Amino acid sequence: MPISNIYQYEHEITWVHNEIDDVYSEQIDISDKEDDHESQDEKVSYESLNSQDFQDATRATYSWNEEIDRLHLQHYHFKYIWQKNFSAPIEHRLKENARILDVGCGAGTWLLEMSTDFPRSTFVGVDIATMYPSDVMPLNCEFMQCNVLDGIQFADNTFDFVHMRLMTFAFIDNEWFEKVINELIRVLKSGGMVEIMVINKNKSNQGPVTKQLCNALFSYMYENGFMNDLFPDRVKDCLMSTDQLKDVIQEEKLIPIGKWAGNFGISFEDLHNSWPSVRIPLSTHMSISPENFDELVDKCVNEIDEFKTYFNTARIYGTKN
């Protein structure tokens, strides 16, 4: 995939080109699907891990299978963006006899692929929701139900590599600093590496309506204790503040979204348009009706192509002392 550097910050940022090869186009089909006619008792409630008030405000009902499919597709989008499943320089240890923990493993796609790629290592996935597979999986892979806020059920210094991605809204700010990061580092061996991947929702090249919605979202997040719009930098600061890690590196890639960026941009627009999930709390926060909120979202979608909007994804990793 052709990519090019566009500028340098204190951490590397690269641009994901909008051309997509034929193989990718065949594997990722974002064509419109017919409405799902599952009965209501086949639907499940999918909640975030954060405070009960926020859970009550943002709880949405999804088809379990649709959510699993979305997470599988999401995995391959990000693998295509990064051209690899991780950025930490840990591959040499994975080829030997390492132990790897994936926190917030979701449907388990990352873990299943990694355990197949590195058969000599052992992989464990934990998540509060049991959407991961329970029967068919590689022999070197297992899954466990776990709420990180209650502690990860492993002893200190157990894993060579601890991985977490896309858990931005799973924890409020103080939970990251006081519990989550400490747990990730606690179960990590000395000399082992931790890697956290996040999306920065603060899109660049925003139109006025997109900016209005994003500002409202960040205001709402701030009032509810979540990390601010500089989320990747906050994660890096959080890791460094523990004084238990060295060589903390942040890498970012800019991702175009919308029709202006071709098939890839369309797929990302569809996959990551999360406005409906915050429709009720955010419309209340903005003192507008849900219907008016929907109108703003429609305008936001149109602006993405007009202003050629993009956002970034970041991977932050470091080595335990």
DRENVO-809512 format. One record per atom (N, C-alpha, C, CB): z, y negated, x negated; residue in three letters. Coordinates in steps of 0.001 Angstrom, whole numbers, plus 500000, padded with zeros to 6 digits. Glycine has a CB too. Layout:
ZYXala/...
This chain:
500000501201499142met/500000500000500000met/500000498761499115met/501239499988500966met/499080497853499310pro/499036496648498484pro/500134495670498865pro/497679495975498605pro/500977495317497915ile/502003494317498144ile/501949493331496991ile/503420494963498277ile/502470492159497228ser/502451491158496164ser/503694490311496224ser/501208490278496263ser/504183489915495059asn/505330489014495017asn/504895487639495481asn/505940488946493595asn/505715486988496299ile/505336485652496731ile/506202484580496097ile/505417485551498230ile/507449484907495794tyr/508283483978495039tyr/509550484694494628tyr/508609482706495865tyr/510308484074493760gln/511515484687493231gln/512752483916493678gln/511454484757491704gln/513735484629494210tyr/515073484092494372tyr/515907484696493250tyr/515676484413495803tyr/517243484637493401glu/518093485306492422glu/517993486818492577glu/519553484850492570glu/517430487255493690his/517127488664493882his/515648488782494230his/518027489297494996his/515094489937493951glu/513655490134494145glu/513291490145495630glu/513203491443493484glu/512236489421495970ile/511711489456497331ile/510220489747497249ile/511988488111498090ile/509753490719497986thr/508336491025498005thr/507826490982499431thr/508061492395497372thr/506545490777499565trp/505902490670500874trp/505229491993501210trp/504870489506500899trp/505427492442502432val/504751493641502894val/503396493238503464val/505605494399503953val/502334493727502862his/500993493353503279his/500684493914504657his/499960493838502264his/499823493250505398asn/499561493671506769asn/498453494716506900asn/499209492481507589asn/497850495135505792glu/496862496193505877glu/497564497544505943glu/495896496137504680glu/497029498455506753ile/497637499769506908ile/496577500836506679ile/498283499923508308ile/496920501849505901asp/495941502885505633asp/495758503795506849asp/496361503705504414asp/494690504578506822asp/494335505418507962asp/495411506444508257asp/493015506116507711asp/496030506984507211val/497056508009507419val/498215507434508209val/497553508569506073val/498652506230507829tyr/499768505615508541tyr/499403505360509995tyr/500184504306507864tyr/498190504865510231ser/497763504567511596ser/497750505819512460ser/496381503926511590ser/497391506955511862glu/497361508191512623glu/498765508691512915glu/496574509251511878glu/499705508471511992gln/501056508984512163gln/501867508140513122gln/501756509058510835gln/501642506830513132ile/502443505920513935ile/501601505388515073ile/502999504766513082ile/501840505869516277asp/501077505459517451asp/501957504600518333asp/500546506685518233asp/501601503326518454ile/502424502408519235ile/501729502079520548ile/502714501118518440ile/500915502978521049ser/500234502739522314ser/501234502714523452ser/499167503808522567ser/500881501997524514asp/501775501869525652asp/502042503235526264asp/501185500916526699asp/503304503440526695lys/503703504690527323lys/503996504425528788lys/504935505311526612lys/503812505472529598glu/504152505358530999glu/505658505308531153glu/503561506520531801glu/506114504720532233asp/507536504614532486asp/508157505990532569asp/507799503833533762asp/509357506100532013asp/510088507358532037asp/510726507529533403asp/511157507409530918asp/510539508714534014his/511056508952535351his/512251509895535343his/509967509510536233his/513001509897534235glu/514180510746534190glu/515177510313535246glu/514822510711532802glu/515936511274535739ser/516973510961536709ser/518113510240536028ser/517476512228537400ser/518917509554536815gln/519975508723536256gln/520989509544535473gln/520674507960537359gln/521247510801535908asp/522244511595535207asp/521734512104533862asp/522672512761536069asp/520442511861533544glu/519913512199532237glu/519972511003531294glu/518484512702532361glu/520477509886531796lys/520642508699530971lys/522034508697530352lys/520411507416531799lys/522152508029529201val/523441507985528525val/523741506564528120val/523462508916527301val/524992506262527945ser/525412504940527494ser/525496504937525981ser/526770504539528120ser/524771504012525342tyr/524762503917523890tyr/525457502624523485tyr/523312503972523330tyr/526629502727522857glu/527457501566522579glu/527546501311521083glu/528849501751523167glu/527764500074520730ser/528052499733519350ser/529515500032519061ser/527721498249519062ser/529890499933517778leu/531236500315517382leu/532235499172517461leu/531215500857515996leu/531757497970517767asn/532625496815517614asn/533587496652518781asn/531798495569517461asn/534122495456518904ser/535186495201519860ser/534799495560521284ser/535587493764519797ser/535812495921522087gln/535558496383523444gln/534890495314524288gln/536848496818524096gln/535281494062524110asp/534673492981524883asp/533177492909524632asp/535326491642524541asp/532796493040523347phe/531376492969523028phe/530648494202523546phe/531172492825521516phe/531312495361523467gln/530716496569524014gln/530438496404525492gln/531622497769523778gln/531433495879526222asp/531265495704527658asp/530137494725527966asp/532566495219528288asp/529983493709527106ala/528983492676527368ala/527571493136527053ala/529297491441526569ala/527419493988526029thr/526083494327525550thr/525677495764525847thr/526004494087524079thr/526526496532526519arg/526219497925526782arg/524910498054527546arg/527352498582527559arg/524050498916527068ala/522764499144527726ala/522578500639527933ala/521589498549526893ala/521812501013528938thr/521571502416529231thr/520193502820528748thr/521715502692530728thr/520152503847527927tyr/518897504314527364tyr/518707505796527670tyr/518856504064525846tyr/517486506247527618ser/517225507669527581ser/517580508147526183ser/515736507999527949ser/518387509208526123trp/518831509717524813trp/517635510103523964trp/519772510928524983trp/516657510793524565asn/515474511213523816asn/514655510019523354asn/514611512136524663asn/514558508981524178glu/513836507777523777glu/514510507101522593glu/513734506803524948glu/515833507079522598glu/516559506466521488glu/516356507257520204glu/518052506365521813glu/516382508571520300ile/516140509408519125ile/514726509186518603ile/516361510897519461ile/513745509138519504asp/512362508880519088asp/512236507525518408asp/511418508949520292asp/512931506523518955arg/512883505180518367arg/513437505195516945arg/513674504181519235arg/514543505916516728leu/515154505977515406leu/514283506745514426leu/516528506617515490leu/513632507826514886his/512693508539514019his/511571507602513581his/512110509777514741his/510987506886514528leu/509894505973514229leu/510361504857513303leu/509318505387515520leu/511547504351513562gln/512117503292512728gln/512231503754511275gln/513500502867513264gln/512671504987511080his/512807505523509724his/511486505449508969his/513304506973509770his/510393505878509607tyr/509108505916508911tyr/508514504529508722tyr/508133506787509670tyr/508858503598509598his/508459502206509366his/509083501688508071his/508875501310510561his/510376501890507933phe/511043501348506755phe/510686502118505487phe/512544501361506958phe/510419503388505614lys/509947504131504444lys/508603503575503995lys/509831505646504757lys/507746503226504946tyr/506444502653504608tyr/506619501283503948tyr/505561502533505872tyr/507527500498504461ile/507770499166503897ile/508235499268502449ile/508814498406504735ile/509216500132502215trp/509830500222500893trp/509115501220499981trp/511287500611501029trp/508287502095500566gln/507608503148499829gln/508569504158499205gln/506754502541498758gln/509800504187499714lys/510794505154499260lys/511988505074500208lys/511225504881497771lys/512817506103500174asn/513947506180501097asn/515208505503500583asn/514247507607501396asn/515217505078499342phe/516373504387498771phe/515905503580497581phe/517493505389498359phe/516697502594497187ser/516328501732496064ser/517246501884494861ser/516326500302496504ser/518466502372495067ala/519400502552493959ala/518818503532492937ala/520772503057494476ala/519007503270491636pro/518478504163490591pro/519335505430490462pro/518419503424489230pro/519245506281491449ile/520110507452491542ile/519307508746491593ile/521003507348492767ile/517983508664491538glu/517142509841491755glu/517433510955490759glu/515682509456491671glu/517718510600489498his/517963511628488486his/519167512495488846his/518178510981487119his/520158511893489509arg/521341512669489909arg/521060513481491163arg/522542511742490145arg/520208512954492050leu/519862513691493258leu/519094514966492928leu/519042512814494195leu/518371514977491824lys/517604516154491433lys/518498517245490859lys/516540515772490422lys/519758516922490622glu/520681517898490024glu/521564518506491118glu/521563517228488918glu/522853518189491110asn/523780518783492082asn/524702517701492618asn/524607519937491440asn/524116516702493261ala/524885515563493743ala/525350515789495181ala/524052514279493649ala/526342514996495594arg/526810515001496979arg/526513513625497568arg/528349515347497073arg/525858513600498717ile/525384512352499322ile/525947512227500719ile/523837512294499354ile/526422511033501071leu/526950510731502396leu/526104509640503034leu/528438510300502320leu/525650509889504267asp/524914508892505044asp/525800508459506207asp/523537509459505558asp/526258507211506174val/527195506695507177val/526413505970508269val/528245505741506524val/526626506368509526gly/525835505850510621gly/524463506499510609gly/525717504325510536gly/524432507827510540cys/523194508563510296cys/522262508589511497cys/523513509965509889cys/522737508225512703gly/521874508179513877gly/521267509526514201gly/520782507174513674gly/519947509558514308ala/519246510803514630ala/519102511731513434ala/517885510493515186ala/519518511267512265gly/519535512121511084gly/518235512214510321gly/519932513457511474gly/517255511364510645thr/515934511484510029thr/515985511288508517thr/514979510476510644thr/516687510239508076trp/516805509956506640trp/517431511129505915trp/517636508688506401trp/518495511670506491leu/519234512751505847leu/518412514035505790leu/520544513003506582leu/517724514357506871leu/516901515563506900leu/515790515495505860leu/516305515768508293leu/515159514337505738glu/514086514193504771glu/514612514227503342glu/513331512902505017glu/515741513560503112met/516326513540501779met/516787514932501352met/517495512564501732met/517398515680502259ser/517893517016501904ser/516747517972501601ser/518756517582503034ser/515585517725502183thr/514396518524501875thr/513798518112500534thr/513345518377502989thr/513806516817500253asp/513249516312498991asp/514101516702497791asp/513112514799499046asp/515420516832498007phe/516337517124496889phe/517184518353497239phe/517260515887496576phe/516592519541497171pro/517258520758497643pro/518464521183496822pro/516285521869497665pro/518630520655495614arg/519769521043494785arg/521030520254495126arg/519431520855493321arg/520878519179495900ser/522023518344496266ser/522500518685497671ser/521658516850496174ser/523701518190498006thr/524321518431499308thr/524411517121500072thr/525726519069499148thr/524046517153501357phe/523969515936502158phe/524848516062503405phe/522507515643502556phe/525588514980503689val/526454514930504866val/526158513645505626val/527967515010504466val/525960513754506937gly/525763512581507780gly/526888512435508777gly/524432512661508505gly/527391511211508948val/528441510953509929val/528009509827510850val/529777510605509234val/528381509940512126asp/528058508916513114asp/528998509075514297asp/526568509012513567asp/529279507965514977ile/530135508019516154ile/529412508669517327ile/530603506616516534ile/528064508587517342ala/527262509189518403ala/526640510478517893ala/526168508212518896ala/526673511523518709thr/526191512830518266thr/524737513055518685thr/527080513944518833thr/523846512169518239met/522428512342518531met/521716513076517403met/521768510991518772met/522422513378516326tyr/521848514121515216tyr/521681515589515628tyr/522739513994513944tyr/520814516345514926pro/520583517753515282pro/521832518598515050pro/519410518324514471pro/522002519632515855ser/523194520480515751ser/522864521909515344ser/523934520493517068ser/521582522253515272asp/521256523632514930asp/520229523735513806asp/520743524351516149asp/519009523284514018val/517958523455513021val/518045522350511977val/516567523460513686val/518322522729510727met/518411521762509643met/518415522515508317met/519683520871509786met/518137521839507202pro/518206522495505896pro/519620522999505601pro/517751521531504791pro/519728524043504778leu/521021524642504468leu/521931523686503699leu/520821525913503670leu/521338522706503007asn/522130521768502208asn/522471520488502966asn/521385521418500939asn/522423520554504297cys/522634519361505121cys/523561519683506285cys/521289518812505644cys/524505518778506576glu/525384518949507726glu/525718517587508332glu/526675519696507321glu/526108517595509608phe/526440516371510328phe/527838516491510936phe/525388516081511429phe/528517515338511014met/529866515304511571met/530041514038512394met/530933515378510451met/530775514146513500gln/531087512963514299gln/532235512207513648gln/531444513354515758gln/532092510896513533cys/533097510107512819cys/532968508641513186cys/532958510291511298cys/534088507998513469asn/534158506551513606asn/534714506002512303asn/535039506123514835asn/533887505286511566val/534283504793510247val/535555503962510313val/533164503969509635val/535762503260511419leu/536941502412511547leu/538225503228511593leu/536833501553512791leu/538115504509511904asp/539277505408511881asp/539407506122510554asp/539181506429513001asp/538474505858509650gly/538485506507508346gly/537473507629508266gly/539861507039508040gly/536837507760507098ile/535891508847506840ile/536687510066506400ile/534827508444505756ile/536435511225507039gln/537288512396506836gln/536971513158505561gln/537164513321508005gln/536933512433504438phe/536752513061503137phe/537723512433502144phe/535285512916502647phe/538068513206501119ala/539007512741500105ala/538381511666499233ala/539480513906499243ala/539227510945498493asp/538744509961497537asp/537795510621496528asp/539929509289496810asp/536830509844496044asn/535967510276494934asn/535225511580495233asn/536797510448493672asn/534622511661496428thr/533930512882496850thr/532433512829496600thr/534181513137498310thr/531804511656496784phe/530338511588496812phe/529758510826495622phe/529879510935498098phe/528552511260495233asp/527823510580494149asp/527006509407494677asp/526900511567493423asp/526628509454495961phe/525803508408496547phe/526209508249498007phe/524280508742496415phe/526558507006498405val/526910506695499784val/525884505716500324val/528353506113499889val/525284506066501449his/524165505302502000his/524487504837503419his/522874506149501993his/524104503613503740met/524251503078505098met/523109502109505349met/525642502373505295met/522553502137506573arg/521489501188506875arg/521526500783508345arg/520123501785506523arg/521124499518508566leu/520923498973509908leu/522165499095510782leu/519764499670510579leu/523313498729510224met/524565498746510983met/525074497316511191met/525636499602510254met/524155496349511228thr/524505494937511308thr/525452494632512459thr/523259494110511447thr/525155495161513639phe/525937494838514820phe/527008495879515122phe/525029494692516003phe/527202496818514205ala/528175497878514451ala/529605497413514231ala/527885499061513565ala/529795496413513360phe/531149495970513009phe/531203494450512984phe/531585496548511638phe/532350493904513347ile/532544492471513211ile/532916492148511767ile/533633491966514189ile/532916490865511442asp/533019490403510059asp/534239490972509341asp/533070488893510025asp/535418490838509951asn/536635491270509251asn/536685492792509108asn/537883490774509998asn/536005493529509999glu/535962494983509861glu/535170495390508631glu/535357495621511109glu/534090494645508343trp/533334494923507122trp/534219494757505890trp/532109493998507025trp/534937493629505848phe/535731493314504663phe/536991494169504553phe/536112491854504676phe/537644494449505669glu/538952495098505625glu/538893496614505729glu/539804494569506721glu/537813497167506311lys/537786498610506544lys/536526499285506017lys/537917498885508010lys/535376498849506495val/534143499604506268val/533809499716504783val/532985498950507010val/533694498589504095ile/533318498616502685ile/534332499401501866ile/533187497194502139ile/535614499212502159asn/536644499946501430asn/536526501452501618asn/538014499486501868asn/536153501885502835glu/535980503315503078glu/534776503865502319glu/535823503583504574glu/533673503114502310leu/532488503561501582leu/532797503742500097leu/531338502561501767leu/533541502803499543ile/533859502861498120ile/534932503912497845ile/534323501486497619ile/535857504093498762arg/536945505064498562arg/536414506477498342arg/537890505053499765arg/535439506884499150val/534933508261499049val/533875508405497953val/534346508705500391val/533555507311497272leu/532539507316496220leu/533182507644494868leu/531810505946496157leu/532538508517494106lys/533034508864492776lys/532872507689491814lys/532297510101492235lys/533677507664490788ser/533479506695489715ser/532123506960489076ser/534627506775488655ser/531315505918488955gly/529967506073488443gly/528943506365489520gly/529938507154487434gly/529425506624490749gly/528526506834491875gly/527994505520492404gly/529229507592492984gly/527017505586493292met/526371504377493788met/526441504301495304met/524921504321493327met/526601503081495810val/526567502804497242val/525373501902497523val/527901502143497729val/524691502144498651glu/523557501309499042glu/523632501009500532glu/522217501998498694glu/523494499725500876ile/523522499281502267ile/522225498533502550ile/524771498377502558ile/521554498918503632met/520314498257504026met/520539497519505332met/519155499275504163met/520056496274505407val/520245495445506600val/518955494705506916val/521413494442506402val/518883494185508128ile/517800493287508538ile/518384491910508744ile/517090493791509833ile/517739490904508196asn/518129489526508450asn/517371489049509683asn/517842488609507211asn/518095488825510787lys/517462488451512043lys/516966487002512054lys/518430488662513177lys/517289486232511031asn/516845484845510977asn/515390484811510533asn/517737484006510018asn/514466484833511476lys/513043484917511181lys/512526483620510559lys/512261485239512450lys/511552483744509686ser/510914482591509066ser/509633482251509825ser/510611482865507570ser/509158480999509643asn/508011480494510394asn/508267480571511897asn/506745481283510033asn/509422480109512308gln/509799480186513723gln/509150479071514528gln/511320480121513876gln/508763479406515766gly/508404478398516729gly/509662477839517372gly/507457478970517785gly/509567476769518160pro/510757476122518736pro/511552477040519665pro/510345474882519497pro/510897477853520476val/511627478745521376val/512283479877520588val/510684479318522454val/511574480417519609thr/512151481452518755thr/513387480931518043thr/511122481945517733thr/513291479700517546lys/514433479090516863lys/515596478881517833lys/514025477749516225lys/515294478490519069gln/516333478293520075gln/517080479599520349gln/515722477745521374gln/516337480682520503leu/516962481978520766leu/517772482456519559leu/515895483019521131leu/517207482305518372cys/517920482746517166cys/519197481944516951cys/517016482622515937cys/519130480625517151asn/520326479797516996asn/521403480189518004asn/519972478317517156asn/520972480497519246ala/521925480937520261ala/522555482264519867ala/521241481061521626ala/521741483169519315leu/522258484465518891leu/523276484309517776leu/521121485369518436leu/522960483476516768phe/523879483305515652phe/525158482603516094phe/523209482520514531phe/525043481663517032ser/526222481009517580ser/527105482008518306ser/525818479880518522ser/526470482872519087tyr/527219483905519808tyr/527881484877518836tyr/526294484668520769tyr/527125485273517800met/527683486173516790met/528894485542516109met/526617486534515743met/528775484272515758tyr/529869483575515077tyr/531116483532515948tyr/529445482152514699tyr/530932483217517228glu/532064483134518138glu/532731484486518350glu/531619482570519464glu/531977485564518177asn/532515486904518383asn/532873487617517086asn/531528487728519145asn/532871486861515982gly/533386487410514734gly/532401488169513883gly/534491488282515028gly/531092488109514203phe/530116488838513417phe/529677488018512208phe/528911489209514277phe/529082488715511232met/528557488028510074met/527468487055510503met/528019489030509048met/527320485993509721asn/526366484948510105asn/524940485334509743asn/526730483625509436asn/524023484377509873asp/522611484686509685asp/522249485023508251asp/521785483539510140asp/523120484734507289leu/522862485108505902leu/523450486489505633leu/523454484059504924leu/523177487427506532phe/523845488719506492phe/523676489472505186phe/523351489559507597phe/522464489583504613pro/522354490295503338pro/523247489711502253pro/520924490282502867pro/523289488374502144asp/524145487743501148asp/525613488009501421asp/523892486252501106asp/525984488065502692arg/527374488355503047arg/527746489774502645arg/527602488156504553arg/526833490721502836val/527096492095502432val/527271492178500921val/525961493022502892val/526393491489500188lys/526510491485498732lys/527843490881498301lys/525343490707498099lys/528227489761498916asp/529516489141498600asp/530670490085498912asp/529684487832499378asp/530529490801500024cys/531564491734500445cys/531739492849499418cys/531226492323501816cys/530643493391498936leu/530704494449497931leu/531304493942496619leu/529308495019497682leu/530880492751496209met/531365492210494939met/532832491820495010met/530536491008494530met/533304491413496187ser/534683490947496326ser/535710492065496151ser/534868490300497677ser/535261493324496240thr/536201494440496081thr/536634494625494631thr/535575495728496596thr/535863494078493690asp/536117494255492257asp/536114495724491850asp/537448493625491881asp/535470496560492663gln/535380497991492354gln/533955498414492010gln/535887498813493531gln/533019497453492077leu/531620497759491820leu/531075496881490701leu/530788497577493091leu/530114497391489990lys/529418496613488967lys/527920496699489222lys/529768497121487534lys/527191495763488617asp/525720495749488715asp/525250495773490167asp/525124496946487961asp/525806494879490995val/525412494801492399val/524076494063492501val/526509494087493250val/523073494733493043ile/521714494211493113ile/521291494074494574ile/520731495129492344ile/520569492999494879gln/520013492797496216gln/518506492673496121gln/520620491544496891gln/517788493545496826glu/516340493478496899glu/515935493210498345glu/515692494788496370glu/514875492420498528glu/514419492100499881glu/512909492235499992glu/514849490682500272glu/512451492557501188lys/511035492574501491lys/510804491796502780lys/510506494027501611lys/509796490943502762leu/509449490152503934leu/508468490930504804leu/508849488787503520leu/508731490960506104ile/507960491806507013ile/507292490954508084ile/508863492874507662ile/505968490946508158pro/505278490210509222pro/505412490944510545pro/503792490010508874pro/505582490212511638ile/505688490839512952ile/504713490166513905ile/507138490752513497ile/504199490931514843gly/503286490382515836gly/501838490774515598gly/503399488895515857gly/501002490436516559lys/499593490814516525lys/498856490192515344lys/498919490411517817lys/499299489029514876trp/498620488367513765trp/498649489215512495trp/499258487013513496trp/499599490145512426ala/499748490981511231ala/499144492366511418ala/501215491112510866ala/498326492538512442gly/497651493812512627gly/498529494865513272gly/497159494315511317gly/498123496143513120asn/498838497245513765asn/500290497322513334asn/498153498554513463asn/500519497076512053phe/501887497157511552phe/502761496085512185phe/501907497023510028phe/502251494878512289gly/503016493796512909gly/503296494063514368gly/502283492488512769gly/502328494657515079ile/502523494994516490ile/503615496034516635ile/501216495505517117ile/503591497045515775ser/504583498105515872ser/505979497584515587ser/504246499232514917ser/506100496665514634phe/507419496107514336phe/507896495194515454phe/507388495342513015phe/506973494458516059glu/507353493603517185glu/507906494463518318glu/506141492764517679glu/507249495578518609asp/507694496463519680asp/509001497150519322asp/506627497502519985asp/509105497591518063leu/510242498402517661leu/511519497595517508leu/509937499102516375leu/511405496350517125his/512586495569516782his/512814494363517691his/512479495107515370his/512119494316518816asn/512392493256519778asn/513664493609520545asn/511187493056520751asn/514787493111520067ser/516089493506520612ser/516641492507521623ser/517081493678519488ser/515858491509522002trp/516366490506522932trp/516869491094524242trp/515297489504523221trp/516178492088524837pro/516700492629526104pro/518103493206526003pro/515780493690526611pro/518490493689524831ser/519814494296524688ser/520937493264524732ser/519888495072523390ser/520600491973524515val/521641490917524572val/521338489940525700val/521734490151523214val/520553490364526670arg/520097489495527752arg/521263488872528517arg/519212490276528708arg/522219489685528958ile/523313489181529785ile/524282488302528995ile/524066490339530406ile/524836488796527869pro/525785487935527154pro/525159486665526602pro/526410488697526029pro/523889486743526153leu/523276485567525544leu/522848484547526601leu/522074485980524698leu/522375485002527741ser/522037484051528805ser/523293483340529294ser/521336484770529981ser/524409484062529379thr/525688483430529742thr/526098482423528686thr/526796484489529919thr/525952482804527428his/526300481912526322his/525459480643526339his/526126482629524990his/524187480763526739met/523271479631526764met/523331478860528078met/521862480106526518met/524153479344529033ser/524304478706530355ser/522977478643531101ser/524878477291530203ser/522227479739531027ile/520988479846531784ile/521006481171532540ile/519736479743530846ile/520118481326533496ser/520051482568534258ser/519355483647533422ser/519307482348535604ser/519625484920533711pro/518907485996533011pro/517396485881533166pro/519365487352533525pro/516936485402534329glu/515508485237534542glu/514924484169533614glu/515235484876535997glu/515648483063533444asn/515199482025532510asn/515219482539531067asn/516087480769532636asn/516193483391530770phe/516246484004529443phe/515007484853529207phe/517518484857529285phe/514607485622530219asp/513404486452530109asp/512172485597529839asp/513202487276531388asp/512105484429530482glu/510970483530530268glu/510938483042528819glu/511040482327531236glu/512112482742528269leu/512169482316526874leu/511718483434525937leu/513586481868526512leu/512123484654526238val/511717485784525411val/510202485950525435val/512402487071525885val/509583485785526610asp/508128485872526711asp/507456484800525852asp/507684485734528177asp/507997483594525885lys/507449482512525064lys/507648482810523577lys/508109481167525431lys/508788483405523261cys/509082483769521872cys/508041484751521351cys/510495484377521754cys/507698485743522161val/506696486736521765val/505355486066521485val/506536487808522859val/504960485114522311asn/503698484401522100asn/503751483540520835asn/503373483525523319asn/504913482943520570glu/505064482093519383glu/504936482880518086glu/506407481388519416glu/505334484142518114ile/505276484953516907ile/503868484953516321ile/505727486384517204ile/502865485062517185asp/501482485056516706asp/501007483647516347asp/500561485656517762asp/501443482663517127glu/501020481282516867glu/501534480770515528glu/501503480367517983glu/502806481093515219phe/503430480554514002phe/503448481556512846phe/504848480113514306phe/502918482788513098lys/502899483829512066lys/504306484097511516lys/501955483422510921lys/505146484558512410thr/506557484773512110thr/506777486060511308thr/507363484820513402thr/507782486049510461tyr/508190487248509741tyr/509700487197509529tyr/507435487372508378tyr/510279488341509181phe/511694488365508813phe/511843489237507576phe/512588488895509989phe/513059489404507090asn/513211490215505897asn/514226491339506091asn/513622489344504734asn/514044492361505291thr/514989493463505224thr/515489493552503788thr/514336494813505690thr/516754493896503630ala/517369493887502310ala/518098495199502039ala/518335492707502182ala/518066495602500789arg/518892496703500308arg/519801496174499194arg/518006497895499798arg/521097496411499369ile/522091495961498405ile/522784497189497848ile/523117494974499051ile/522815497342496535tyr/523411498540495945tyr/524190498198494683tyr/522330499576495628tyr/525151499053494345gly/525962498851493161gly/526630500146492727gly/527007497781493414gly/527241500121491548thr/527852501291490933thr/529363501127490900thr/527300501516489513thr/530095502180491279lys/531545502131491257lys/532080502208489830lys/532120503259492096lys/533041501373489543asn/533635501341488196asn/534261502682487823asn/534693500235488108asn/
